């Protein structure tokens, strides 16, 4: 993203942009990286949402727990907290359930 939009920042702040002029190799490289990485990120995010939803049904999470997990997956730092919270819940439930069966 910085390579793609550096030309815009340099024009708005009126400093010599150097290699960051729109259409220059670095800016075009940024556009290509953003395009392909953005598409990949979008597909992976859809897979995450589907996987988290399916896990929520298997683990019998409440709707608020499911929604918090899905929404927190959109915020970069909160996604780690949501994953830890979900993992702890699933481990606790399934470990307790497997110990009861023994």
Helices and strands as residue ranges (DSSP letters): H 2-13, G 18-20, H 25-58, H 63-72, H 76-101
